[in-house]
């Protein structure tokens, strides 16, 4: 199977549109230009929003939940049929190892499957009230939703945001990151093939200027944004000007907490993989490992040995770690590594023997004995850099774990059931995993954070609640 979409075009009202300004897409594995995309200007954004609004009123609102379910189910099957093409596009565009891109294709198809099944199962309630009244609630779509997504997991984030929005009857404008647009455009092509009405999903590509134009538009009814804290603040300010809701997922500094009674052999793959997956460019990456003092030396030794076996290479080499997304990101991560020059570096990964020098590669780095107030312990690095810190007891572990501005994901490793429950309640985090990390992706599991990690929830039914608004109907019938 192939996914057909023209080079240098974006999607408005079912038509492929181009502009006079083009942006190069760079292969992170080689530094070479692999494609070009058009930059949508204010006029294009205005057209996309207008089309989405008209389509909502004249077509999409008349499509039943069951019909939306059928469309999403068809889309899911098309994604599966184009598995190899999509995985190759994602791996090349983002620079992630091929098997990780393949997992993302499966996740995208699973999101479509989940929201297809859920589309006709979201409903309101009846409320006991006064005599002579019948009161009930309706869940209705917000209307036109803007989805501004990052470059690290385009397919997964399209699935969890656009999938939920379409299932609940919204129309969408998708703005992918300028660094990685290809699978977003392929997704648009597949919605056309699946039979979605023109204008239900529109895609505008471009730089931050395009995203700003979209987020500031007065006819947008809801914004979903995943990205940096600084950009998230701007997005929320734009939403405030138009008094519309916004879902923000802004990253994290997520800890895994290892107690002395933990099954260390079971924990080890999670401790390492959750930090270096996608070269550490993951909002929920586990960049802090907190270890009780009794087992601290052993965990350091185990993780160091695992790090020394990590291989770094191109996306299509399908090794443990691929390149960073861009030269800019490489500079950011390199600067953080330089800030750790006075820390103890116990291990790094290894480059493949023959590696393209034009790519944006960075060896995984493992630092130990890092002070809690150090920049490597406080800031989201977004690269393959992990730190190990020691703690005395539960209170100390909680103090360190909650000691950053972020609160996205946390993990607790212990065999003590009471300790598991206490820690789960005390950690300031949107998700807490006990004796695991990430739960295999968890399409069904509400995902989002606290503090600098943002607010609102994606995935599962919670995402559908977020993409709808409640209307209360109080019927007096005497």
C-alpha positions as CSV (number, residue, x, y, z in Angstrom):
1,X,0.0,0.0,0.0
2,X,1.0,3.6,-0.5
3,X,-0.1,6.9,1.0
4,X,-0.4,9.6,-1.6
5,X,0.0,13.3,-0.8
6,X,1.7,15.9,-3.0
7,X,5.1,17.4,-2.0
8,X,5.0,21.0,-0.7
9,X,1.2,21.0,0.0
10,X,-1.1,21.0,3.0
11,X,-4.8,20.1,3.3
12,X,-7.8,22.5,3.3
13,X,-11.3,21.4,2.5
14,X,-10.2,18.2,1.0
15,X,-7.8,19.9,-1.4
16,X,-4.0,20.0,-1.4
17,X,-2.9,23.6,-1.2
18,X,0.6,25.2,-1.4
19,X,2.1,28.6,-0.6
20,X,5.1,30.5,-1.9
21,X,7.2,29.9,1.2
22,X,8.8,26.5,1.7
23,X,10.5,24.9,4.7
24,X,13.1,22.2,4.4
25,X,12.5,18.9,6.3
26,X,15.9,17.5,7.5
27,X,16.6,13.9,8.0
28,X,18.1,13.8,11.6
29,X,20.1,10.7,10.7
30,X,22.0,12.4,7.9
31,X,21.4,16.1,8.0
32,X,20.1,16.0,4.4
33,X,17.0,17.6,3.1
34,X,14.4,14.9,2.6
35,X,11.3,17.0,1.6
36,X,9.9,20.4,1.6
37,X,6.6,21.7,3.0
38,X,4.7,24.9,2.4
39,X,4.3,27.4,5.2
40,X,0.6,28.3,5.6
41,X,0.1,32.1,6.1
42,X,-2.7,33.9,7.9
43,X,-4.9,33.7,4.9
44,X,-4.5,29.9,4.7
45,X,-5.2,29.6,8.4
46,X,-8.3,31.8,8.1
47,X,-9.5,29.6,5.2
48,X,-8.9,26.4,7.2
49,X,-10.8,27.7,10.2
50,X,-13.7,29.0,8.0
51,X,-14.0,25.7,6.2
52,X,-14.0,23.8,9.5
53,X,-16.7,26.0,10.9
54,X,-18.9,25.7,7.8
55,X,-18.4,21.9,7.6
56,X,-19.3,21.6,11.3
57,X,-22.6,23.5,10.8
58,X,-23.6,22.2,7.4
59,X,-22.3,18.6,7.4
60,X,-20.5,17.1,10.3
61,X,-23.1,17.9,13.0
62,X,-25.6,15.9,11.0
63,X,-23.4,12.8,11.0
64,X,-24.4,10.4,13.8
65,X,-22.1,9.0,16.4
66,X,-22.4,5.6,14.8
67,X,-21.4,7.0,11.4
68,X,-18.4,8.7,13.0
69,X,-17.5,5.4,14.6
70,X,-17.6,3.7,11.2
71,X,-15.3,6.4,9.6
72,X,-12.8,6.1,12.4
73,X,-12.8,2.3,12.2
74,X,-12.2,2.5,8.5
75,X,-9.4,4.9,9.1
76,X,-7.8,2.5,11.6
77,X,-7.8,-0.3,9.0
78,X,-6.2,2.0,6.4
79,X,-3.5,2.9,8.9
80,X,-2.8,-0.8,9.5
81,X,-2.7,-1.5,5.8
82,X,-0.1,1.3,5.4
83,X,2.0,0.1,8.3
84,X,5.3,-0.1,6.5
85,X,5.0,3.2,4.7
86,X,4.0,5.1,7.8
87,X,6.7,3.5,10.0
88,X,9.4,4.4,7.4
89,X,8.1,8.0,7.1
90,X,8.0,8.5,10.9
91,X,11.5,6.9,11.5
92,X,13.1,9.0,8.7
93,X,11.3,12.2,9.6
94,X,11.9,12.1,13.4
95,X,15.1,10.0,13.5
96,X,13.7,7.4,15.9
97,X,14.7,3.7,15.5
98,X,12.5,1.9,13.1
99,X,10.9,-0.4,15.7
100,X,9.9,2.6,17.8
101,X,8.2,4.1,14.7
102,X,6.5,0.8,14.1
103,X,5.1,0.9,17.6
104,X,3.8,4.4,16.9
105,X,1.9,3.2,13.8
106,X,0.3,0.5,15.9
107,X,-0.6,3.0,18.6
108,X,-2.2,5.3,16.0
109,X,-4.3,2.5,14.6
110,X,-5.3,1.5,18.2
111,X,-6.4,5.1,19.0
112,X,-8.7,5.0,15.9
113,X,-10.0,1.6,17.1
114,X,-10.6,2.8,20.6
115,X,-12.3,6.1,19.6
116,X,-14.4,4.3,17.0
117,X,-15.7,2.0,19.7
118,X,-16.3,4.9,22.1
119,X,-17.9,7.4,19.8
120,X,-21.5,6.2,20.3
121,X,-21.0,5.4,24.0
122,X,-20.5,8.9,25.3
123,X,-23.6,10.3,26.9
124,X,-25.1,12.6,29.4
125,X,-27.1,11.9,32.6
126,X,-30.5,12.4,34.1
127,X,-30.5,14.3,37.4
128,X,-33.1,13.8,40.2
129,X,-34.5,17.3,40.8
130,X,-37.8,19.0,41.9
131,X,-41.2,17.6,41.4
132,X,-42.6,18.4,38.0
133,X,-39.1,18.6,36.4
134,X,-37.1,16.3,34.3
135,X,-33.4,17.4,34.1
136,X,-30.8,15.9,31.9
137,X,-27.4,16.7,30.5
138,X,-26.1,16.6,26.9
139,X,-22.5,16.3,25.9
140,X,-21.8,18.4,22.9
141,X,-18.7,19.1,20.8
142,X,-16.9,22.4,21.4
143,X,-16.9,23.0,17.6
144,X,-13.7,23.8,15.8
145,X,-10.6,22.4,17.5
146,X,-7.0,23.4,16.9
147,X,-4.4,20.7,17.4
148,X,-0.8,22.0,17.6
149,X,1.5,19.0,18.0
150,X,5.2,18.5,18.5
151,X,7.8,16.6,16.4
152,X,8.7,13.8,18.8
153,X,5.6,11.6,18.5
154,X,3.5,13.0,15.6
155,X,1.4,9.8,15.0
156,X,0.7,9.1,18.7
157,X,-0.3,12.6,19.5
158,X,-2.5,12.9,16.4
159,X,-4.2,9.7,17.6
160,X,-4.9,10.8,21.1
161,X,-6.0,14.3,20.3
162,X,-7.5,14.4,16.8
163,X,-9.0,10.9,17.3
164,X,-10.9,11.9,20.4
165,X,-12.0,15.3,18.9
166,X,-13.4,13.6,15.7
167,X,-15.1,10.9,17.7
168,X,-17.0,13.5,19.7
169,X,-18.1,15.5,16.7
170,X,-15.6,18.3,16.4
171,X,-14.0,19.5,13.3
172,X,-10.2,19.9,13.4
173,X,-7.3,22.0,12.2
174,X,-4.0,20.1,12.7
175,X,-0.7,22.0,12.8
176,X,2.2,19.6,13.0
177,X,5.7,20.8,14.0
178,X,7.8,22.2,11.2
179,X,10.6,19.6,11.9
180,X,8.3,16.5,11.3
181,X,5.2,16.9,9.1
182,X,5.2,13.8,6.9
183,X,3.0,11.4,8.8
184,X,0.6,14.2,9.7
185,X,0.1,14.8,5.9
186,X,-0.2,11.0,5.3
187,X,-2.8,10.9,8.1
188,X,-4.7,13.6,6.2
189,X,-4.6,11.6,3.0
190,X,-5.9,8.5,4.7
191,X,-8.9,10.5,6.2
192,X,-9.8,11.4,2.6
193,X,-9.5,7.7,1.6
194,X,-11.6,6.6,4.6
195,X,-14.5,8.8,3.5
196,X,-14.4,11.7,6.0
197,X,-16.3,14.7,4.5
198,X,-14.0,17.4,3.1
199,X,-13.3,20.1,5.7
200,X,-13.7,17.8,8.8
201,X,-9.9,17.6,9.1
202,X,-7.7,20.4,7.8
203,X,-3.9,20.5,8.0
204,X,-1.7,23.6,7.9
205,X,2.0,23.2,7.9
206,X,4.6,25.9,8.8
207,X,6.7,27.5,11.5
208,X,5.6,28.9,14.9
209,X,4.0,31.8,13.0
210,X,1.5,29.5,11.6
211,X,0.8,28.0,15.0
212,X,0.4,31.5,16.5
213,X,-2.0,32.5,13.8
214,X,-4.1,29.4,14.5
215,X,-4.1,29.7,18.3
216,X,-5.1,33.4,18.1
217,X,-8.0,32.9,15.7
218,X,-11.3,34.1,17.1
219,X,-13.3,31.2,15.6
220,X,-11.3,28.4,17.3
221,X,-13.4,26.8,20.1
222,X,-10.8,24.6,21.7
223,X,-7.0,24.2,21.6
224,X,-5.0,21.1,22.2
225,X,-1.2,21.7,22.5
226,X,1.7,19.5,23.3
227,X,5.1,21.1,23.5
228,X,7.4,23.3,25.6
229,X,6.4,25.2,28.7
230,X,7.3,28.6,27.1
231,X,5.1,28.0,24.0
232,X,2.3,26.5,26.2
233,X,2.1,29.7,28.1
234,X,1.7,31.7,24.9
235,X,-0.9,29.3,23.7
236,X,-2.9,29.7,26.9
237,X,-2.6,33.4,26.7
238,X,-4.0,33.3,23.2
239,X,-6.9,31.1,24.4
240,X,-7.6,33.5,27.2
241,X,-8.1,36.3,24.7
242,X,-10.9,34.4,23.2
243,X,-12.1,32.7,26.4
244,X,-11.8,29.2,25.1
245,X,-10.6,26.0,26.9
246,X,-7.2,24.6,26.2
247,X,-5.5,21.2,26.9
248,X,-1.8,21.6,27.6
249,X,0.7,18.8,27.9
250,X,4.1,20.4,28.5
251,X,6.6,17.8,29.5
252,X,8.1,16.6,32.7
253,X,11.0,15.6,34.9
254,X,9.6,12.2,35.7
255,X,11.1,10.1,38.5
256,X,11.3,6.4,39.0
257,X,11.7,5.6,42.7
258,X,13.5,2.4,43.6
259,X,13.1,1.1,47.1
260,X,15.5,-1.4,48.7
261,X,13.0,-4.3,48.4
262,X,12.4,-3.7,44.7
263,X,12.9,-6.5,42.1
264,X,15.9,-4.9,40.5
265,X,16.1,-7.3,37.6
266,X,12.5,-6.5,36.7
267,X,13.1,-2.8,37.1
268,X,16.3,-2.4,35.1
269,X,14.9,-2.4,31.6
270,X,12.3,0.2,32.6
271,X,14.9,2.3,34.4
272,X,17.0,2.6,31.3
273,X,14.6,2.4,28.4
274,X,12.2,5.0,29.7
275,X,15.1,7.5,29.7
276,X,16.6,6.8,26.3
277,X,13.6,5.9,24.2
278,X,13.4,8.2,21.2
279,X,16.8,9.6,22.3
280,X,15.2,10.9,25.5
281,X,12.9,13.2,23.4
282,X,9.8,12.1,25.3
283,X,7.6,14.3,27.5
284,X,7.1,11.4,29.9
285,X,10.8,10.3,29.8
286,X,12.1,9.0,33.1
287,X,15.1,11.3,33.5
288,X,15.5,11.0,37.3
289,X,16.2,7.7,39.0
290,X,15.8,7.9,42.8
291,X,17.3,4.9,44.6
292,X,17.2,4.0,48.3
293,X,20.7,4.1,49.8
294,X,20.8,0.4,50.7
295,X,20.7,-0.6,47.0
296,X,22.2,2.6,45.5
297,X,25.6,1.1,44.5
298,X,24.0,-2.0,43.0
299,X,21.5,0.0,40.9
300,X,24.3,2.4,39.7
301,X,26.4,-0.6,38.7
302,X,23.5,-2.4,36.9
303,X,22.4,0.8,35.0
304,X,26.0,1.6,34.0
305,X,26.5,-1.9,32.5
306,X,23.2,-1.5,30.6
307,X,24.3,2.0,29.3
308,X,27.6,0.6,28.1
309,X,25.6,-1.8,25.8
310,X,23.4,1.0,24.3
311,X,24.2,1.5,20.6
312,X,23.5,4.8,18.8
313,X,22.9,4.9,15.0
314,X,20.6,6.0,12.3
315,X,16.8,5.4,12.3
316,X,17.0,2.7,9.8
317,X,19.9,0.9,11.6
318,X,17.1,0.3,14.2
319,X,19.5,0.4,17.2
320,X,18.8,1.5,20.8
321,X,19.1,5.2,20.2
322,X,18.7,7.4,17.1
323,X,19.7,11.0,16.5
324,X,18.2,14.1,18.1
325,X,15.7,15.8,15.9
326,X,17.7,18.9,14.9
327,X,21.0,20.8,15.2
328,X,19.2,23.2,17.6
329,X,18.1,20.3,19.8
330,X,21.6,18.9,19.7
331,X,23.0,22.2,20.9
332,X,20.5,22.3,23.8
333,X,21.3,18.8,25.0
334,X,25.0,19.3,24.6
335,X,24.8,22.4,26.7
336,X,23.1,20.4,29.5
337,X,25.8,17.7,29.3
338,X,28.4,20.4,29.6
339,X,26.6,21.7,32.8
340,X,27.2,18.2,34.2
341,X,31.0,18.4,33.7
342,X,31.6,18.6,37.5
343,X,29.3,15.7,38.2
344,X,30.3,12.0,38.1
345,X,29.6,10.5,34.7
346,X,29.5,6.7,35.2
347,X,28.6,5.5,31.7
348,X,27.7,6.5,28.2
349,X,26.4,4.6,25.2
350,X,28.4,3.7,22.1
351,X,28.2,4.9,18.5
352,X,27.8,2.3,15.8
353,X,31.2,1.8,14.0
354,X,30.1,3.5,10.8
355,X,27.9,6.5,11.5
356,X,26.9,9.4,9.3
357,X,28.7,12.5,10.6
358,X,26.0,14.8,9.3
359,X,23.4,13.5,11.7
360,X,22.5,15.0,15.1
361,X,23.7,12.1,17.3
362,X,24.3,12.3,21.0
363,X,25.6,9.5,23.2
364,X,23.3,8.6,26.2
365,X,24.9,10.0,29.4
366,X,24.3,8.6,32.9
367,X,25.3,10.9,35.9
368,X,25.2,9.9,39.5
369,X,25.2,11.7,42.9
370,X,23.4,14.7,41.4
371,X,22.2,17.4,43.9
372,X,18.5,18.0,43.9
373,X,18.9,21.6,43.0
374,X,21.2,21.0,40.0
375,X,20.0,22.0,36.5
376,X,20.2,18.4,35.4
377,X,17.8,17.5,38.3
378,X,15.4,20.4,37.7
379,X,15.1,21.0,34.0
380,X,13.6,19.0,31.2
381,X,16.6,18.2,29.0
382,X,14.8,16.3,26.2
383,X,17.8,14.2,25.3
384,X,19.3,10.9,26.4
385,X,20.5,12.1,29.7
386,X,19.6,10.4,33.0
387,X,20.6,11.1,36.6
388,X,20.7,8.9,39.6
389,X,20.0,10.3,43.1
390,X,19.9,8.6,46.5
391,X,17.2,8.8,49.2
392,X,16.9,7.7,52.8
393,X,13.2,6.8,53.3
394,X,9.7,7.4,52.0
395,X,9.5,11.0,53.2
396,X,12.9,11.8,51.6
397,X,11.9,10.1,48.3
398,X,8.6,12.1,48.2
399,X,10.5,15.3,48.9
400,X,12.9,14.8,46.0
401,X,10.3,13.4,43.6
402,X,7.9,16.4,44.2
403,X,10.8,18.8,44.2
404,X,10.5,20.1,40.6
405,X,7.9,22.3,39.0
406,X,6.8,19.3,36.8
407,X,4.3,16.6,37.6
408,X,3.6,14.3,34.6
409,X,4.6,10.7,35.4
410,X,6.2,8.8,38.3
411,X,7.0,5.2,39.0
412,X,7.4,3.3,42.3
413,X,9.4,0.0,42.6
414,X,8.7,-1.9,45.8
415,X,7.1,-5.2,46.9
416,X,5.5,-3.6,49.9
417,X,1.8,-3.1,49.2
418,X,1.2,-0.5,51.8
419,X,4.2,1.5,50.6
420,X,2.9,1.3,47.1
421,X,-0.5,2.9,48.1
422,X,1.1,5.6,50.3
423,X,3.5,6.6,47.6
424,X,0.8,6.7,44.9
425,X,-1.2,9.1,46.9
426,X,1.7,11.4,47.9
427,X,3.3,11.8,44.5
428,X,2.3,15.0,42.6
429,X,1.9,13.4,39.2
430,X,-0.7,12.8,36.5
431,X,0.2,9.2,36.3
432,X,1.8,6.8,38.8
433,X,3.0,3.4,37.8
434,X,3.7,0.7,40.4
435,X,6.4,-1.8,39.4
436,X,6.3,-0.8,35.8
437,X,6.6,2.4,33.7
438,X,4.3,3.5,31.0
439,X,2.0,0.4,30.9
440,X,2.8,-0.3,27.3
441,X,1.5,3.1,26.0
442,X,-2.0,2.8,27.5
443,X,-4.3,4.2,24.9
444,X,-7.1,3.8,27.5
445,X,-5.3,5.5,30.4
446,X,-5.9,9.2,31.0
447,X,-2.7,11.2,30.4
448,X,-1.7,14.7,31.5
449,X,0.1,16.5,34.2
450,X,0.2,19.1,37.0
451,X,2.2,22.3,37.4
452,X,4.6,22.9,34.6
453,X,3.5,19.7,33.0
454,X,0.2,21.3,32.0
455,X,-3.5,20.5,32.6
456,X,-6.3,18.6,31.0
457,X,-6.2,15.0,30.0
458,X,-5.7,13.1,26.8
459,X,-6.3,9.4,26.1
460,X,-9.2,7.2,27.1
461,X,-12.7,8.6,27.9
462,X,-11.2,11.6,29.7
463,X,-10.0,13.0,26.4
464,X,-13.6,12.7,25.1
465,X,-14.9,14.6,28.1
466,X,-12.3,17.3,27.4
467,X,-13.4,17.6,23.8
468,X,-17.1,18.1,24.8
469,X,-19.0,20.6,26.8
470,X,-22.0,19.9,29.1
471,X,-25.4,21.4,28.4
472,X,-28.0,21.1,31.2
473,X,-31.7,20.9,30.1
474,X,-34.3,21.5,32.9
475,X,-37.7,20.6,31.6
476,X,-40.7,21.8,33.6
477,X,-43.7,19.7,32.6
478,X,-46.1,20.3,35.5
